Amino acid sequence: MNVEVFKTDVNTRRYANKLLNQIHKTFKQYNANFDLDDCDKILRIQCNEDIIKSGTLISFLQVNGCFAEVLPG
């Protein structure tokens, strides 16, 4: 299983849910969730089938009005 963790600027559960719906429609192989209680407003992406394309996902989020960057492991 591949896992990538992103720092985001998502502040509301409503916005997080909207982004999660869009992520799951666009990247069907990804399982995504937010931890908005974390100071970095974490977005976790898990994928069993493929590598996680961080750059593609970051660009996708930017188009949808969200800042995101990979958190170093």
PDB file of N, CA, C and O in Angstrom:
ATOM      1  N   MET A   1       0.844  -1.177   0.000  1.00  0.00           N
ATOM      2  CA  MET A   1       0.000   0.000   0.000  1.00  0.00           C
ATOM      3  C   MET A   1       0.892   1.243   0.000  1.00  0.00           C
ATOM      4  O   MET A   1       1.850   1.337   0.767  1.00  0.00           O
ATOM      5  N   ASN A   2       0.564   2.174  -0.856  1.00  0.00           N
ATOM      6  CA  ASN A   2       1.258   3.454  -0.912  1.00  0.00           C
ATOM      7  C   ASN A   2       0.440   4.496  -0.166  1.00  0.00           C
ATOM      8  O   ASN A   2      -0.786   4.534  -0.273  1.00  0.00           O
ATOM      9  N   VAL A   3       1.133   5.341   0.591  1.00  0.00           N
ATOM     10  CA  VAL A   3       0.482   6.411   1.344  1.00  0.00           C
ATOM     11  C   VAL A   3       1.272   7.700   1.124  1.00  0.00           C
ATOM     12  O   VAL A   3       2.502   7.706   1.163  1.00  0.00           O
ATOM     13  N   GLU A   4       0.545   8.784   0.894  1.00  0.00           N
ATOM     14  CA  GLU A   4       1.160  10.112   0.781  1.00  0.00           C
ATOM     15  C   GLU A   4       0.365  11.059   1.661  1.00  0.00           C
ATOM     16  O   GLU A   4      -0.861  10.979   1.721  1.00  0.00           O
ATOM     17  N   VAL A   5       1.063  11.956   2.345  1.00  0.00           N
ATOM     18  CA  VAL A   5       0.422  12.900   3.256  1.00  0.00           C
ATOM     19  C   VAL A   5       0.720  14.311   2.768  1.00  0.00           C
ATOM     20  O   VAL A   5       1.860  14.652   2.451  1.00  0.00           O
ATOM     21  N   PHE A   6      -0.334  15.123   2.715  1.00  0.00           N
ATOM     22  CA  PHE A   6      -0.232  16.490   2.211  1.00  0.00           C
ATOM     23  C   PHE A   6      -0.670  17.485   3.275  1.00  0.00           C
ATOM     24  O   PHE A   6      -1.613  17.236   4.027  1.00  0.00           O
ATOM     25  N   LYS A   7       0.020  18.606   3.328  1.00  0.00           N
ATOM     26  CA  LYS A   7      -0.416  19.758   4.113  1.00  0.00           C
ATOM     27  C   LYS A   7      -1.343  20.563   3.209  1.00  0.00           C
ATOM     28  O   LYS A   7      -1.032  20.775   2.037  1.00  0.00           O
ATOM     29  N   THR A   8      -2.496  21.021   3.750  1.00  0.00           N
ATOM     30  CA  THR A   8      -3.444  21.778   2.936  1.00  0.00           C
ATOM     31  C   THR A   8      -3.895  23.036   3.683  1.00  0.00           C
ATOM     32  O   THR A   8      -3.522  23.267   4.833  1.00  0.00           O
ATOM     33  N   ASP A   9      -4.699  23.829   2.999  1.00  0.00           N
ATOM     34  CA  ASP A   9      -5.301  25.006   3.627  1.00  0.00           C
ATOM     35  C   ASP A   9      -6.817  24.850   3.783  1.00  0.00           C
ATOM     36  O   ASP A   9      -7.539  25.843   3.883  1.00  0.00           O
ATOM     37  N   VAL A  10      -7.287  23.624   3.803  1.00  0.00           N
ATOM     38  CA  VAL A  10      -8.724  23.345   3.941  1.00  0.00           C
ATOM     39  C   VAL A  10      -9.130  23.593   5.398  1.00  0.00           C
ATOM     40  O   VAL A  10      -8.520  23.050   6.319  1.00  0.00           O
ATOM     41  N   ASN A  11     -10.161  24.413   5.596  1.00  0.00           N
ATOM     42  CA  ASN A  11     -10.549  24.787   6.957  1.00  0.00           C
ATOM     43  C   ASN A  11     -11.916  24.301   7.388  1.00  0.00           C
ATOM     44  O   ASN A  11     -12.223  24.325   8.579  1.00  0.00           O
ATOM     45  N   THR A  12     -12.748  23.862   6.458  1.00  0.00           N
ATOM     46  CA  THR A  12     -14.098  23.443   6.842  1.00  0.00           C
ATOM     47  C   THR A  12     -14.377  22.025   6.367  1.00  0.00           C
ATOM     48  O   THR A  12     -13.850  21.575   5.349  1.00  0.00           O
ATOM     49  N   ARG A  13     -15.208  21.342   7.120  1.00  0.00           N
ATOM     50  CA  ARG A  13     -15.583  19.970   6.770  1.00  0.00           C
ATOM     51  C   ARG A  13     -16.346  19.961   5.454  1.00  0.00           C
ATOM     52  O   ARG A  13     -16.187  19.040   4.653  1.00  0.00           O
ATOM     53  N   ARG A  14     -17.174  20.977   5.221  1.00  0.00           N
ATOM     54  CA  ARG A  14     -17.947  21.040   3.972  1.00  0.00           C
ATOM     55  C   ARG A  14     -17.014  21.092   2.757  1.00  0.00           C
ATOM     56  O   ARG A  14     -17.219  20.372   1.779  1.00  0.00           O
ATOM     57  N   TYR A  15     -16.000  21.937   2.826  1.00  0.00           N
ATOM     58  CA  TYR A  15     -15.030  22.058   1.728  1.00  0.00           C
ATOM     59  C   TYR A  15     -14.242  20.754   1.585  1.00  0.00           C
ATOM     60  O   TYR A  15     -13.989  20.297   0.470  1.00  0.00           O
ATOM     61  N   ALA A  16     -13.856  20.161   2.711  1.00  0.00           N
ATOM     62  CA  ALA A  16     -13.119  18.894   2.683  1.00  0.00           C
ATOM     63  C   ALA A  16     -13.956  17.810   2.005  1.00  0.00           C
ATOM     64  O   ALA A  16     -13.445  17.059   1.174  1.00  0.00           O
ATOM     65  N   ASN A  17     -15.228  17.730   2.354  1.00  0.00           N
ATOM     66  CA  ASN A  17     -16.100  16.714   1.746  1.00  0.00           C
ATOM     67  C   ASN A  17     -16.259  16.937   0.248  1.00  0.00           C
ATOM     68  O   ASN A  17     -16.282  15.978  -0.524  1.00  0.00           O
ATOM     69  N   LYS A  18     -16.369  18.193  -0.164  1.00  0.00           N
ATOM     70  CA  LYS A  18     -16.461  18.510  -1.599  1.00  0.00           C
ATOM     71  C   LYS A  18     -15.203  18.021  -2.327  1.00  0.00           C
ATOM     72  O   LYS A  18     -15.287  17.387  -3.379  1.00  0.00           O
ATOM     73  N   LEU A  19     -14.042  18.326  -1.750  1.00  0.00           N
ATOM     74  CA  LEU A  19     -12.784  17.885  -2.368  1.00  0.00           C
ATOM     75  C   LEU A  19     -12.669  16.366  -2.379  1.00  0.00           C
ATOM     76  O   LEU A  19     -12.221  15.786  -3.368  1.00  0.00           O
ATOM     77  N   LEU A  20     -13.070  15.717  -1.288  1.00  0.00           N
ATOM     78  CA  LEU A  20     -13.008  14.251  -1.234  1.00  0.00           C
ATOM     79  C   LEU A  20     -13.868  13.630  -2.319  1.00  0.00           C
ATOM     80  O   LEU A  20     -13.448  12.676  -2.974  1.00  0.00           O
ATOM     81  N   ASN A  21     -15.064  14.161  -2.516  1.00  0.00           N
ATOM     82  CA  ASN A  21     -15.930  13.656  -3.586  1.00  0.00           C
ATOM     83  C   ASN A  21     -15.265  13.806  -4.944  1.00  0.00           C
ATOM     84  O   ASN A  21     -15.310  12.887  -5.762  1.00  0.00           O
ATOM     85  N   GLN A  22     -14.651  14.949  -5.190  1.00  0.00           N
ATOM     86  CA  GLN A  22     -13.987  15.188  -6.474  1.00  0.00           C
ATOM     87  C   GLN A  22     -12.760  14.292  -6.638  1.00  0.00           C
ATOM     88  O   GLN A  22     -12.511  13.772  -7.726  1.00  0.00           O
ATOM     89  N   ILE A  23     -11.997  14.110  -5.564  1.00  0.00           N
ATOM     90  CA  ILE A  23     -10.823  13.229  -5.625  1.00  0.00           C
ATOM     91  C   ILE A  23     -11.259  11.806  -5.955  1.00  0.00           C
ATOM     92  O   ILE A  23     -10.670  11.164  -6.824  1.00  0.00           O
ATOM     93  N   HIS A  24     -12.282  11.310  -5.269  1.00  0.00           N
ATOM     94  CA  HIS A  24     -12.720   9.928  -5.483  1.00  0.00           C
ATOM     95  C   HIS A  24     -13.324   9.712  -6.870  1.00  0.00           C
ATOM     96  O   HIS A  24     -13.235   8.613  -7.416  1.00  0.00           O
ATOM     97  N   LYS A  25     -13.930  10.738  -7.438  1.00  0.00           N
ATOM     98  CA  LYS A  25     -14.453  10.621  -8.807  1.00  0.00           C
ATOM     99  C   LYS A  25     -13.331  10.633  -9.837  1.00  0.00           C
ATOM    100  O   LYS A  25     -13.388   9.913 -10.835  1.00  0.00           O
ATOM    101  N   THR A  26     -12.322  11.443  -9.597  1.00  0.00           N
ATOM    102  CA  THR A  26     -11.236  11.623 -10.569  1.00  0.00           C
ATOM    103  C   THR A  26     -10.159  10.552 -10.436  1.00  0.00           C
ATOM    104  O   THR A  26      -9.643  10.055 -11.438  1.00  0.00           O
ATOM    105  N   PHE A  27      -9.825  10.202  -9.208  1.00  0.00           N
ATOM    106  CA  PHE A  27      -8.763   9.224  -8.925  1.00  0.00           C
ATOM    107  C   PHE A  27      -9.412   8.030  -8.235  1.00  0.00           C
ATOM    108  O   PHE A  27      -9.318   7.882  -7.017  1.00  0.00           O
ATOM    109  N   LYS A  28     -10.061   7.195  -9.008  1.00  0.00           N
ATOM    110  CA  LYS A  28     -10.867   6.100  -8.463  1.00  0.00           C
ATOM    111  C   LYS A  28     -10.059   5.110  -7.626  1.00  0.00           C
ATOM    112  O   LYS A  28     -10.614   4.436  -6.758  1.00  0.00           O
ATOM    113  N   GLN A  29      -8.767   5.019  -7.876  1.00  0.00           N
ATOM    114  CA  GLN A  29      -7.932   4.073  -7.146  1.00  0.00           C
ATOM    115  C   GLN A  29      -7.457   4.630  -5.798  1.00  0.00           C
ATOM    116  O   GLN A  29      -6.844   3.902  -5.017  1.00  0.00           O
ATOM    117  N   TYR A  30      -7.732   5.912  -5.513  1.00  0.00           N
ATOM    118  CA  TYR A  30      -7.276   6.542  -4.273  1.00  0.00           C
ATOM    119  C   TYR A  30      -8.345   6.457  -3.191  1.00  0.00           C
ATOM    120  O   TYR A  30      -9.540   6.567  -3.467  1.00  0.00           O
ATOM    121  N   ASN A  31      -7.900   6.263  -1.967  1.00  0.00           N
ATOM    122  CA  ASN A  31      -8.745   6.399  -0.789  1.00  0.00           C
ATOM    123  C   ASN A  31      -8.213   7.621  -0.046  1.00  0.00           C
ATOM    124  O   ASN A  31      -7.067   7.622   0.404  1.00  0.00           O
ATOM    125  N   ALA A  32      -9.031   8.653   0.086  1.00  0.00           N
ATOM    126  CA  ALA A  32      -8.583   9.925   0.652  1.00  0.00           C
ATOM    127  C   ALA A  32      -9.368  10.275   1.895  1.00  0.00           C
ATOM    128  O   ALA A  32     -10.547   9.944   2.016  1.00  0.00           O
ATOM    129  N   ASN A  33      -8.695  10.958   2.835  1.00  0.00           N
ATOM    130  CA  ASN A  33      -9.384  11.501   4.001  1.00  0.00           C
ATOM    131  C   ASN A  33      -8.619  12.704   4.531  1.00  0.00           C
ATOM    132  O   ASN A  33      -7.411  12.833   4.334  1.00  0.00           O
ATOM    133  N   PHE A  34      -9.348  13.577   5.205  1.00  0.00           N
ATOM    134  CA  PHE A  34      -8.765  14.768   5.810  1.00  0.00           C
ATOM    135  C   PHE A  34      -8.718  14.619   7.320  1.00  0.00           C
ATOM    136  O   PHE A  34      -9.587  13.984   7.918  1.00  0.00           O
ATOM    137  N   ASP A  35      -7.702  15.205   7.931  1.00  0.00           N
ATOM    138  CA  ASP A  35      -7.627  15.383   9.374  1.00  0.00           C
ATOM    139  C   ASP A  35      -7.558  16.890   9.616  1.00  0.00           C
ATOM    140  O   ASP A  35      -6.476  17.475   9.666  1.00  0.00           O
ATOM    141  N   LEU A  36      -8.718  17.501   9.763  1.00  0.00           N
ATOM    142  CA  LEU A  36      -8.782  18.951   9.922  1.00  0.00           C
ATOM    143  C   LEU A  36      -8.413  19.394  11.332  1.00  0.00           C
ATOM    144  O   LEU A  36      -8.214  20.585  11.568  1.00  0.00           O
ATOM    145  N   ASP A  37      -8.317  18.458  12.271  1.00  0.00           N
ATOM    146  CA  ASP A  37      -7.894  18.797  13.629  1.00  0.00           C
ATOM    147  C   ASP A  37      -6.384  18.988  13.716  1.00  0.00           C
ATOM    148  O   ASP A  37      -5.895  19.640  14.639  1.00  0.00           O
ATOM    149  N   ASP A  38      -5.651  18.432  12.774  1.00  0.00           N
ATOM    150  CA  ASP A  38      -4.201  18.599  12.722  1.00  0.00           C
ATOM    151  C   ASP A  38      -3.878  20.033  12.296  1.00  0.00           C
ATOM    152  O   ASP A  38      -4.605  20.616  11.492  1.00  0.00           O
ATOM    153  N   CYS A  39      -2.805  20.598  12.824  1.00  0.00           N
ATOM    154  CA  CYS A  39      -2.444  21.977  12.489  1.00  0.00           C
ATOM    155  C   CYS A  39      -2.127  22.152  11.010  1.00  0.00           C
ATOM    156  O   CYS A  39      -2.233  23.264  10.492  1.00  0.00           O
ATOM    157  N   ASP A  40      -1.742  21.084  10.318  1.00  0.00           N
ATOM    158  CA  ASP A  40      -1.424  21.151   8.887  1.00  0.00           C
ATOM    159  C   ASP A  40      -2.612  20.797   7.998  1.00  0.00           C
ATOM    160  O   ASP A  40      -2.465  20.728   6.777  1.00  0.00           O
ATOM    161  N   LYS A  41      -3.795  20.572   8.592  1.00  0.00           N
ATOM    162  CA  LYS A  41      -5.007  20.239   7.825  1.00  0.00           C
ATOM    163  C   LYS A  41      -4.700  19.110   6.830  1.00  0.00           C
ATOM    164  O   LYS A  41      -4.855  19.262   5.618  1.00  0.00           O
ATOM    165  N   ILE A  42      -4.271  18.001   7.375  1.00  0.00           N
ATOM    166  CA  ILE A  42      -3.723  16.866   6.630  1.00  0.00           C
ATOM    167  C   ILE A  42      -4.720  16.245   5.661  1.00  0.00           C
ATOM    168  O   ILE A  42      -5.885  16.027   5.995  1.00  0.00           O
ATOM    169  N   LEU A  43      -4.240  15.966   4.463  1.00  0.00           N
ATOM    170  CA  LEU A  43      -4.941  15.125   3.490  1.00  0.00           C
ATOM    171  C   LEU A  43      -4.096  13.876   3.311  1.00  0.00           C
ATOM    172  O   LEU A  43      -2.936  13.957   2.907  1.00  0.00           O
ATOM    173  N   ARG A  44      -4.683  12.706   3.617  1.00  0.00           N
ATOM    174  CA  ARG A  44      -3.989  11.432   3.429  1.00  0.00           C
ATOM    175  C   ARG A  44      -4.571  10.733   2.214  1.00  0.00           C
ATOM    176  O   ARG A  44      -5.787  10.642   2.045  1.00  0.00           O
ATOM    177  N   ILE A  45      -3.681  10.249   1.381  1.00  0.00           N
ATOM    178  CA  ILE A  45      -4.077   9.486   0.204  1.00  0.00           C
ATOM    179  C   ILE A  45      -3.457   8.092   0.322  1.00  0.00           C
ATOM    180  O   ILE A  45      -2.256   7.952   0.552  1.00  0.00           O
ATOM    181  N   GLN A  46      -4.293   7.069   0.161  1.00  0.00           N
ATOM    182  CA  GLN A  46      -3.825   5.690   0.127  1.00  0.00           C
ATOM    183  C   GLN A  46      -4.181   5.097  -1.219  1.00  0.00           C
ATOM    184  O   GLN A  46      -5.220   5.408  -1.801  1.00  0.00           O
ATOM    185  N   CYS A  47      -3.295   4.234  -1.705  1.00  0.00           N
ATOM    186  CA  CYS A  47      -3.537   3.585  -2.984  1.00  0.00           C
ATOM    187  C   CYS A  47      -2.908   2.195  -2.947  1.00  0.00           C
ATOM    188  O   CYS A  47      -1.723   2.044  -2.652  1.00  0.00           O
ATOM    189  N   ASN A  48      -3.707   1.198  -3.246  1.00  0.00           N
ATOM    190  CA  ASN A  48      -3.218  -0.186  -3.267  1.00  0.00           C
ATOM    191  C   ASN A  48      -2.692  -0.599  -4.630  1.00  0.00           C
ATOM    192  O   ASN A  48      -1.870  -1.510  -4.725  1.00  0.00           O
ATOM    193  N   GLU A  49      -3.152   0.055  -5.680  1.00  0.00           N
ATOM    194  CA  GLU A  49      -2.908  -0.433  -7.033  1.00  0.00           C
ATOM    195  C   GLU A  49      -1.755   0.236  -7.766  1.00  0.00           C
ATOM    196  O   GLU A  49      -1.187  -0.358  -8.682  1.00  0.00           O
ATOM    197  N   ASP A  50      -1.400   1.441  -7.390  1.00  0.00           N
ATOM    198  CA  ASP A  50      -0.479   2.223  -8.207  1.00  0.00           C
ATOM    199  C   ASP A  50       0.290   3.178  -7.306  1.00  0.00           C
ATOM    200  O   ASP A  50      -0.017   3.314  -6.122  1.00  0.00           O
ATOM    201  N   ILE A  51       1.291   3.838  -7.880  1.00  0.00           N
ATOM    202  CA  ILE A  51       1.957   4.893  -7.131  1.00  0.00           C
ATOM    203  C   ILE A  51       1.057   6.123  -7.092  1.00  0.00           C
ATOM    204  O   ILE A  51       0.229   6.330  -7.979  1.00  0.00           O
ATOM    205  N   ILE A  52       1.227   6.921  -6.070  1.00  0.00           N
ATOM    206  CA  ILE A  52       0.437   8.139  -5.928  1.00  0.00           C
ATOM    207  C   ILE A  52       1.143   9.247  -6.693  1.00  0.00           C
ATOM    208  O   ILE A  52       2.314   9.538  -6.449  1.00  0.00           O
ATOM    209  N   LYS A  53       0.428   9.852  -7.607  1.00  0.00           N
ATOM    210  CA  LYS A  53       0.989  10.911  -8.450  1.00  0.00           C
ATOM    211  C   LYS A  53       0.785  12.253  -7.752  1.00  0.00           C
ATOM    212  O   LYS A  53      -0.191  12.960  -8.002  1.00  0.00           O
ATOM    213  N   SER A  54       1.729  12.584  -6.870  1.00  0.00           N
ATOM    214  CA  SER A  54       1.605  13.754  -6.012  1.00  0.00           C
ATOM    215  C   SER A  54       1.461  15.044  -6.805  1.00  0.00           C
ATOM    216  O   SER A  54       0.608  15.874  -6.488  1.00  0.00           O
ATOM    217  N   GLY A  55       2.276  15.220  -7.819  1.00  0.00           N
ATOM    218  CA  GLY A  55       2.217  16.438  -8.623  1.00  0.00           C
ATOM    219  C   GLY A  55       0.881  16.608  -9.313  1.00  0.00           C
ATOM    220  O   GLY A  55       0.336  17.711  -9.362  1.00  0.00           O
ATOM    221  N   THR A  56       0.358  15.530  -9.843  1.00  0.00           N
ATOM    222  CA  THR A  56      -0.949  15.567 -10.506  1.00  0.00           C
ATOM    223  C   THR A  56      -2.043  15.916  -9.507  1.00  0.00           C
ATOM    224  O   THR A  56      -2.930  16.717  -9.802  1.00  0.00           O
ATOM    225  N   LEU A  57      -1.978  15.311  -8.323  1.00  0.00           N
ATOM    226  CA  LEU A  57      -2.982  15.583  -7.302  1.00  0.00           C
ATOM    227  C   LEU A  57      -2.888  17.030  -6.808  1.00  0.00           C
ATOM    228  O   LEU A  57      -3.914  17.682  -6.618  1.00  0.00           O
ATOM    229  N   ILE A  58      -1.682  17.534  -6.603  1.00  0.00           N
ATOM    230  CA  ILE A  58      -1.503  18.925  -6.169  1.00  0.00           C
ATOM    231  C   ILE A  58      -2.077  19.875  -7.214  1.00  0.00           C
ATOM    232  O   ILE A  58      -2.769  20.828  -6.859  1.00  0.00           O
ATOM    233  N   SER A  59      -1.809  19.638  -8.475  1.00  0.00           N
ATOM    234  CA  SER A  59      -2.365  20.474  -9.549  1.00  0.00           C
ATOM    235  C   SER A  59      -3.884  20.403  -9.556  1.00  0.00           C
ATOM    236  O   SER A  59      -4.553  21.425  -9.709  1.00  0.00           O
ATOM    237  N   PHE A  60      -4.432  19.204  -9.392  1.00  0.00           N
ATOM    238  CA  PHE A  60      -5.873  19.013  -9.340  1.00  0.00           C
ATOM    239  C   PHE A  60      -6.478  19.830  -8.190  1.00  0.00           C
ATOM    240  O   PHE A  60      -7.496  20.499  -8.367  1.00  0.00           O
ATOM    241  N   LEU A  61      -5.846  19.770  -7.020  1.00  0.00           N
ATOM    242  CA  LEU A  61      -6.347  20.513  -5.866  1.00  0.00           C
ATOM    243  C   LEU A  61      -6.261  22.018  -6.096  1.00  0.00           C
ATOM    244  O   LEU A  61      -7.167  22.754  -5.706  1.00  0.00           O
ATOM    245  N   GLN A  62      -5.183  22.482  -6.724  1.00  0.00           N
ATOM    246  CA  GLN A  62      -5.035  23.912  -7.015  1.00  0.00           C
ATOM    247  C   GLN A  62      -6.146  24.403  -7.930  1.00  0.00           C
ATOM    248  O   GLN A  62      -6.693  25.485  -7.720  1.00  0.00           O
ATOM    249  N   VAL A  63      -6.481  23.619  -8.936  1.00  0.00           N
ATOM    250  CA  VAL A  63      -7.575  23.974  -9.836  1.00  0.00           C
ATOM    251  C   VAL A  63      -8.885  24.104  -9.062  1.00  0.00           C
ATOM    252  O   VAL A  63      -9.760  24.889  -9.427  1.00  0.00           O
ATOM    253  N   ASN A  64      -9.005  23.324  -7.990  1.00  0.00           N
ATOM    254  CA  ASN A  64     -10.213  23.354  -7.161  1.00  0.00           C
ATOM    255  C   ASN A  64     -10.074  24.292  -5.969  1.00  0.00           C
ATOM    256  O   ASN A  64     -10.842  24.196  -5.011  1.00  0.00           O
ATOM    257  N   GLY A  65      -9.100  25.200  -6.021  1.00  0.00           N
ATOM    258  CA  GLY A  65      -8.965  26.251  -5.027  1.00  0.00           C
ATOM    259  C   GLY A  65      -8.278  25.873  -3.735  1.00  0.00           C
ATOM    260  O   GLY A  65      -8.422  26.567  -2.728  1.00  0.00           O
ATOM    261  N   CYS A  66      -7.540  24.792  -3.749  1.00  0.00           N
ATOM    262  CA  CYS A  66      -6.897  24.301  -2.524  1.00  0.00           C
ATOM    263  C   CYS A  66      -5.392  24.304  -2.666  1.00  0.00           C
ATOM    264  O   CYS A  66      -4.857  23.793  -3.650  1.00  0.00           O
ATOM    265  N   PHE A  67      -4.701  24.877  -1.688  1.00  0.00           N
ATOM    266  CA  PHE A  67      -3.243  24.755  -1.600  1.00  0.00           C
ATOM    267  C   PHE A  67      -2.905  23.408  -0.986  1.00  0.00           C
ATOM    268  O   PHE A  67      -3.552  22.985  -0.028  1.00  0.00           O
ATOM    269  N   ALA A  68      -1.902  22.731  -1.523  1.00  0.00           N
ATOM    270  CA  ALA A  68      -1.434  21.467  -0.942  1.00  0.00           C
ATOM    271  C   ALA A  68       0.043  21.290  -1.251  1.00  0.00           C
ATOM    272  O   ALA A  68       0.529  21.696  -2.306  1.00  0.00           O
ATOM    273  N   GLU A  69       0.739  20.680  -0.316  1.00  0.00           N
ATOM    274  CA  GLU A  69       2.141  20.308  -0.531  1.00  0.00           C
ATOM    275  C   GLU A  69       2.412  19.004   0.210  1.00  0.00           C
ATOM    276  O   GLU A  69       1.797  18.725   1.240  1.00  0.00           O
ATOM    277  N   VAL A  70       3.326  18.219  -0.315  1.00  0.00           N
ATOM    278  CA  VAL A  70       3.678  16.938   0.300  1.00  0.00           C
ATOM    279  C   VAL A  70       4.423  17.213   1.595  1.00  0.00           C
ATOM    280  O   VAL A  70       5.346  18.026   1.638  1.00  0.00           O
ATOM    281  N   LEU A  71       4.011  16.528   2.638  1.00  0.00           N
ATOM    282  CA  LEU A  71       4.745  16.594   3.898  1.00  0.00           C
ATOM    283  C   LEU A  71       5.854  15.549   3.871  1.00  0.00           C
ATOM    284  O   LEU A  71       5.604  14.393   3.530  1.00  0.00           O
ATOM    285  N   PRO A  72       7.059  15.937   4.221  1.00  0.00           N
ATOM    286  CA  PRO A  72       8.156  14.961   4.206  1.00  0.00           C
ATOM    287  C   PRO A  72       7.925  13.871   5.250  1.00  0.00           C
ATOM    288  O   PRO A  72       7.425  14.127   6.345  1.00  0.00           O
ATOM    289  N   GLY A  73       8.301  12.656   4.881  1.00  0.00           N
ATOM    290  CA  GLY A  73       8.100  11.504   5.763  1.00  0.00           C
ATOM    291  C   GLY A  73       9.091  11.461   6.836  1.00  0.00           C
ATOM    292  O   GLY A  73       9.062  10.553   7.667  1.00  0.00           O
TER     293      GLY A  73
END
